[in-house]
Amino acid sequence: MKRVMILGRGGAGKSTLARQLGDITGLPVIELDKLFWRRGCLATPRDEWTEMQRTLIEEERWILDGDLGQYDAIEVRLGAADTVVLLDLSFVRCAWRAFRKSREHADFWRWLLLYRLQSRPLLMKAIAKYSPRADLRVLGTHQEVRRFLEDCSK
């Protein structure tokens, strides 16, 4: 495990897992939201975002934390990842965390609500296409996340 992607809907705990996994493995953690979103919640243009990711994946070791939904160009980092972690926690849990954390726009809440119906199937197809040899971990509960971290600690 040297190049890890962490995906999942908003509020799933991607950043928390990335930090914990970084502490265990010593891999540097990069929070994609901080790089992607500009002032006023403006998205980075796709071509610029693609180039930025190409620069990020040149490093030999990393944890890239982020799922930018419809704005993303996920194929860039999927092609370089050796491990993909998809946090597939319940809508209620994610919505509660997102509500407590920040004030989001309507697009965010629509993405959150429709994640399993729209985004997740597209992610699974992209993972199969661009990262077929990666170790894929789909974690659907807090207990599965905890077991994954425990396994990584061994």
Backbone torsions as a table, in degrees:
resi	resn	phi	psi	omega
1	MET	NA	103.4	179.6
2	LYS	-126.5	-26.1	-177.9
3	ARG	-131.5	102.9	-170.3
4	VAL	-116.2	132.5	171.8
5	MET	-109.0	137.1	174.7
6	ILE	-120.2	121.5	-177.1
7	LEU	-121.6	164.7	176.6
8	GLY	149.9	163.8	-178.5
9	ARG	-67.8	163.7	178.6
10	GLY	-55.7	139.3	178.2
11	GLY	81.7	4.1	-177.8
12	ALA	-76.2	-19.2	-179.4
13	GLY	103.1	24.1	-178.7
14	LYS	-59.1	-47.8	-177.4
15	SER	-67.3	-38.9	177.6
16	THR	-63.4	-47.9	178.4
17	LEU	-61.2	-42.3	-179.7
18	ALA	-59.7	-45.5	179.3
19	ARG	-63.1	-44.2	-179.7
20	GLN	-64.5	-43.3	179.5
21	LEU	-66.7	-37.9	175.7
22	GLY	-61.9	-40.8	177.5
23	ASP	-62.8	-39.3	-178.2
24	ILE	-72.5	-44.6	-171.3
25	THR	-94.6	-20.7	-174.6
26	GLY	81.0	5.1	178.4
27	LEU	-74.6	141.1	176.8
28	PRO	-70.5	140.6	-177.6
29	VAL	-105.8	132.1	177.5
30	ILE	-123.7	119.0	179.3
31	GLU	-89.9	108.6	-173.0
32	LEU	-65.3	-32.1	178.2
33	ASP	-55.2	-39.4	-177.8
34	LYS	-68.5	-28.0	179.1
35	LEU	-86.6	-33.6	-171.2
36	PHE	-80.9	-47.1	-173.2
37	TRP	-83.0	130.7	178.7
38	ARG	-99.3	172.3	178.1
39	ARG	-49.8	141.7	-179.9
40	GLY	75.4	20.1	-179.4
41	CYS	58.1	38.6	177.2
42	LEU	-91.5	135.7	-179.5
43	ALA	-77.0	145.4	171.7
44	THR	-69.1	134.7	178.1
45	PRO	-55.7	143.8	-172.9
46	ARG	-54.1	-46.0	-177.9
47	ASP	-64.5	-38.5	177.3
48	GLU	-68.1	-40.1	179.2
49	TRP	-65.3	-40.4	177.8
50	THR	-60.3	-46.5	179.1
51	GLU	-64.3	-40.3	178.9
52	MET	-61.2	-41.8	178.8
53	GLN	-67.0	-38.8	177.5
54	ARG	-58.3	-38.4	177.1
55	THR	-66.6	-43.0	-178.9
56	LEU	-61.8	-42.1	-174.2
57	ILE	-78.3	-5.9	175.9
58	GLU	-66.4	-26.4	177.7
59	GLU	-65.3	150.9	-177.5
60	GLU	-81.5	-21.0	-175.5
61	ARG	-137.9	131.8	178.1
62	TRP	-170.1	160.7	165.4
63	ILE	-123.9	117.9	177.7
64	LEU	-105.0	115.6	-175.1
65	ASP	-106.3	114.7	174.5
66	GLY	160.1	145.4	175.9
67	ASP	-139.0	107.6	-173.3
68	LEU	-99.8	16.1	175.0
69	GLY	55.3	-132.2	-175.0
70	GLN	-64.0	-17.8	-177.6
71	TYR	-87.0	-11.2	-169.4
72	ASP	-80.4	161.3	170.9
73	ALA	-126.3	68.4	-168.5
74	ILE	-66.1	-26.2	-175.8
75	GLU	-59.9	-28.8	-179.2
76	VAL	-61.1	-52.6	-177.4
77	ARG	-80.9	-25.9	175.9
78	LEU	-61.6	-37.5	-179.3
79	GLY	-64.3	-19.9	-178.0
80	ALA	-106.6	-13.7	-174.7
81	ALA	-75.7	140.7	171.8
82	ASP	-101.6	-14.2	178.8
83	THR	-139.8	131.9	177.0
84	VAL	-124.5	123.5	177.9
85	VAL	-111.9	121.0	177.3
86	LEU	-109.4	113.1	175.9
87	LEU	-84.0	114.8	-175.2
88	ASP	-118.1	52.8	-179.8
89	LEU	-76.3	164.9	-174.7
90	SER	-64.3	154.8	177.5
91	PHE	-58.0	-45.0	-176.2
92	VAL	-60.2	-46.9	-179.8
93	ARG	-62.2	-45.9	-178.6
94	CYS	-66.8	-42.0	-179.9
95	ALA	-63.1	-42.1	179.2
96	TRP	-61.7	-47.2	179.3
97	ARG	-62.8	-43.8	-178.9
98	ALA	-65.6	-39.4	179.8
99	PHE	-63.5	-42.3	179.6
100	ARG	-69.2	-32.7	-172.3
101	LYS	-78.0	-45.0	-174.4
102	SER	-162.2	171.5	176.0
103	ARG	-95.2	122.2	-175.3
104	GLU	-113.7	160.5	178.2
105	HIS	-82.3	167.5	-178.9
106	ALA	-58.9	-36.9	178.7
107	ASP	-58.3	-40.4	179.2
108	PHE	-62.1	-47.9	-176.7
109	TRP	-66.8	-34.4	176.0
110	ARG	-64.8	-44.8	177.8
111	TRP	-61.1	-44.4	-179.7
112	LEU	-60.1	-46.1	-177.7
113	LEU	-66.0	-41.8	-174.7
114	LEU	-94.9	8.5	-173.3
115	TYR	-53.2	-53.3	-176.4
116	ARG	-67.8	-29.2	-179.9
117	LEU	-82.2	-35.0	-174.4
118	GLN	-112.3	-58.8	-172.5
119	SER	-70.6	-45.6	-175.6
120	ARG	-59.4	-47.0	178.0
121	PRO	-60.8	-38.2	177.4
122	LEU	-66.1	-39.9	176.8
123	LEU	-62.1	-44.9	-178.5
124	MET	-62.3	-39.9	176.3
125	LYS	-64.9	-42.8	179.9
126	ALA	-65.0	-40.4	178.3
127	ILE	-61.9	-46.5	179.4
128	ALA	-61.7	-36.5	-176.9
129	LYS	-79.5	-47.6	-170.9
130	TYR	-98.5	-15.5	-175.4
131	SER	-141.0	49.8	-172.2
132	PRO	-65.8	-22.9	-178.5
133	ARG	-95.8	-3.8	-179.0
134	ALA	-68.7	151.2	173.2
135	ASP	-78.1	108.3	-178.4
136	LEU	-95.5	126.6	176.1
137	ARG	-121.3	116.6	175.0
138	VAL	-103.7	115.5	-175.5
139	LEU	-113.5	118.2	-173.3
140	GLY	-106.9	-6.2	-179.9
141	THR	-138.5	162.8	176.7
142	HIS	-61.3	-36.3	179.9
143	GLN	-65.6	-39.0	177.4
144	GLU	-65.4	-38.3	177.0
145	VAL	-63.1	-45.1	-179.8
146	ARG	-62.2	-43.2	178.4
147	ARG	-64.1	-39.2	177.6
148	PHE	-60.0	-46.7	179.1
149	LEU	-64.1	-39.7	177.6
150	GLU	-62.3	-42.8	178.6
151	ASP	-62.9	-37.9	179.2
152	CYS	-70.3	-22.4	-179.2
153	SER	-78.2	-17.7	-174.5
154	LYS	-77.8	NA	NA
